[in-house]
Amino acid sequence: MRDLILLDIFSYSCMNCLRSLGFIKKLDKKYKKFGLKTLIVHPPEWGFEKNSKNIIYALKKLNIRFPIIIDKNRRIIKKLKINFWPAQILMRDKKILYKHVEEGNYKKLENKILGLLKIKSNRIFKDEPNYSKFPTVYCGKRKLGKIKKSDKTLKFGIIYADNNWAQQQEYIKALKNSSSLAILTKGGITNFVAESLNNKPIYVKIGLNNKNIKTLSINKPRLYSIIKPKISSNEQNKLAIITDKNLAIYSFSFQ
């Protein structure tokens, strides 16, 4: 039987994509022996993801071993009529047989794989898996990041920064040492996409609910895990960041 191709549209700094990839790995592991071939198509969400060296470094760090097609100018996803990711596409003989955009639908994807491969098997997903659905908070102008001056009362989705930050198209940039900002978090885990703009490690102090908890070293552009507090996922908490200059923050995501 001809191979069934599973295209996973994925970018390495996208939290939604990373969550989705865990489910795709399970499907690939179980069904590759029946003829499922999984490939990653990597379009850039940010400018730094156009650099193939950044992509290859990140995939090694994430232990992702699928063959990858770097879609630097988004030509492939435009042909596939995809403008948001993660997304999964099943193809055979260059014909699209199934397409889903955004997270979810893993049970439906598995059922489609079973039908197209004409096999019977105990399913991985008897029910649709649960995953967090908290919205990403963006920082730059291009994605309409909301930046306000520091305030005693915080609202989710807004970044509260002192005067030492400048909002660029894709990120906010720390202009001076000891630049500070605060946001409300959701979920048990908070991540951000960040990088050092001077190619040297930048040390960032992290506080949660007015307590200093850790210091992070930020260098290459990627998604960093900031906090993993042992708290209820239904609570909102105040995250504070103090950093030296030349830190760029692109987005915050929550699990």
CORRA-V926858 format. One record per residue. N is the residue number from 1. RES is the residue in one letter. NEAR is the number of other C-alpha atoms within 10 Angstrom. Layout:
n->N res->RES near->NEAR
n->N res->RES near->NEAR
This chain:
n->1 res->M near->7
n->2 res->R near->9
n->3 res->D near->15
n->4 res->L near->21
n->5 res->I near->22
n->6 res->L near->23
n->7 res->L near->20
n->8 res->D near->24
n->9 res->I near->26
n->10 res->F near->27
n->11 res->S near->23
n->12 res->Y near->22
n->13 res->S near->24
n->14 res->C near->22
n->15 res->M near->21
n->16 res->N near->24
n->17 res->C near->19
n->18 res->L near->17
n->19 res->R near->16
n->20 res->S near->22
n->21 res->L near->19
n->22 res->G near->10
n->23 res->F near->16
n->24 res->I near->19
n->25 res->K near->14
n->26 res->K near->12
n->27 res->L near->21
n->28 res->D near->18
n->29 res->K near->11
n->30 res->K near->13
n->31 res->Y near->19
n->32 res->K near->14
n->33 res->K near->9
n->34 res->F near->16
n->35 res->G near->15
n->36 res->L near->22
n->37 res->K near->18
n->38 res->T near->23
n->39 res->L near->18
n->40 res->I near->21
n->41 res->V near->22
n->42 res->H near->25
n->43 res->P near->24
n->44 res->P near->21
n->45 res->E near->18
n->46 res->W near->16
n->47 res->G near->9
n->48 res->F near->16
n->49 res->E near->22
n->50 res->K near->18
n->51 res->N near->13
n->52 res->S near->14
n->53 res->K near->11
n->54 res->N near->15
n->55 res->I near->22
n->56 res->I near->15
n->57 res->Y near->13
n->58 res->A near->19
n->59 res->L near->16
n->60 res->K near->10
n->61 res->K near->9
n->62 res->L near->11
n->63 res->N near->9
n->64 res->I near->15
n->65 res->R near->11
n->66 res->F near->14
n->67 res->P near->11
n->68 res->I near->19
n->69 res->I near->14
n->70 res->I near->21
n->71 res->D near->19
n->72 res->K near->17
n->73 res->N near->11
n->74 res->R near->18
n->75 res->R near->11
n->76 res->I near->16
n->77 res->I near->18
n->78 res->K near->11
n->79 res->K near->8
n->80 res->L near->12
n->81 res->K near->9
n->82 res->I near->17
n->83 res->N near->13
n->84 res->F near->13
n->85 res->W near->22
n->86 res->P near->24
n->87 res->A near->21
n->88 res->Q near->25
n->89 res->I near->18
n->90 res->L near->23
n->91 res->M near->18
n->92 res->R near->13
n->93 res->D near->10
n->94 res->K near->8
n->95 res->K near->9
n->96 res->I near->12
n->97 res->L near->15
n->98 res->Y near->14
n->99 res->K near->15
n->100 res->H near->18
n->101 res->V near->15
n->102 res->E near->14
n->103 res->E near->18
n->104 res->G near->18
n->105 res->N near->15
n->106 res->Y near->20
n->107 res->K near->17
n->108 res->K near->15
n->109 res->L near->21
n->110 res->E near->18
n->111 res->N near->16
n->112 res->K near->15
n->113 res->I near->23
n->114 res->L near->17
n->115 res->G near->11
n->116 res->L near->16
n->117 res->L near->17
n->118 res->K near->11
n->119 res->I near->10
n->120 res->K near->9
n->121 res->S near->9
n->122 res->N near->6
n->123 res->R near->13
n->124 res->I near->16
n->125 res->F near->16
n->126 res->K near->9
n->127 res->D near->11
n->128 res->E near->12
n->129 res->P near->12
n->130 res->N near->7
n->131 res->Y near->12
n->132 res->S near->14
n->133 res->K near->11
n->134 res->F near->13
n->135 res->P near->14
n->136 res->T near->16
n->137 res->V near->22
n->138 res->Y near->25
n->139 res->C near->27
n->140 res->G near->22
n->141 res->K near->15
n->142 res->R near->11
n->143 res->K near->14
n->144 res->L near->12
n->145 res->G near->22
n->146 res->K near->15
n->147 res->I near->21
n->148 res->K near->15
n->149 res->K near->12
n->150 res->S near->16
n->151 res->D near->11
n->152 res->K near->5
n->153 res->T near->7
n->154 res->L near->16
n->155 res->K near->13
n->156 res->F near->14
n->157 res->G near->18
n->158 res->I near->18
n->159 res->I near->23
n->160 res->Y near->22
n->161 res->A near->22
n->162 res->D near->18
n->163 res->N near->15
n->164 res->N near->15
n->165 res->W near->20
n->166 res->A near->15
n->167 res->Q near->18
n->168 res->Q near->15
n->169 res->Q near->13
n->170 res->E near->21
n->171 res->Y near->24
n->172 res->I near->25
n->173 res->K near->24
n->174 res->A near->26
n->175 res->L near->17
n->176 res->K near->15
n->177 res->N near->13
n->178 res->S near->16
n->179 res->S near->21
n->180 res->S near->21
n->181 res->L near->22
n->182 res->A near->23
n->183 res->I near->22
n->184 res->L near->20
n->185 res->T near->26
n->186 res->K near->21
n->187 res->G near->20
n->188 res->G near->19
n->189 res->I near->17
n->190 res->T near->18
n->191 res->N near->19
n->192 res->F near->23
n->193 res->V near->24
n->194 res->A near->23
n->195 res->E near->26
n->196 res->S near->21
n->197 res->L near->18
n->198 res->N near->11
n->199 res->N near->12
n->200 res->K near->13
n->201 res->P near->15
n->202 res->I near->20
n->203 res->Y near->17
n->204 res->V near->20
n->205 res->K near->18
n->206 res->I near->20
n->207 res->G near->19
n->208 res->L near->18
n->209 res->N near->12
n->210 res->N near->11
n->211 res->K near->11
n->212 res->N near->13
n->213 res->I near->12
n->214 res->K near->12
n->215 res->T near->16
n->216 res->L near->15
n->217 res->S near->14
n->218 res->I near->22
n->219 res->N near->17
n->220 res->K near->17
n->221 res->P near->22
n->222 res->R near->21
n->223 res->L near->23
n->224 res->Y near->18
n->225 res->S near->15
n->226 res->I near->21
n->227 res->I near->19
n->228 res->K near->12
n->229 res->P near->14
n->230 res->K near->8
n->231 res->I near->12
n->232 res->S near->10
n->233 res->S near->15
n->234 res->N near->9
n->235 res->E near->11
n->236 res->Q near->17
n->237 res->N near->19
n->238 res->K near->17
n->239 res->L near->20
n->240 res->A near->20
n->241 res->I near->19
n->242 res->I near->18
n->243 res->T near->21
n->244 res->D near->17
n->245 res->K near->20
n->246 res->N near->21
n->247 res->L near->27
n->248 res->A near->25
n->249 res->I near->22
n->250 res->Y near->27
n->251 res->S near->22
n->252 res->F near->24
n->253 res->S near->24
n->254 res->F near->22
n->255 res->Q near->19
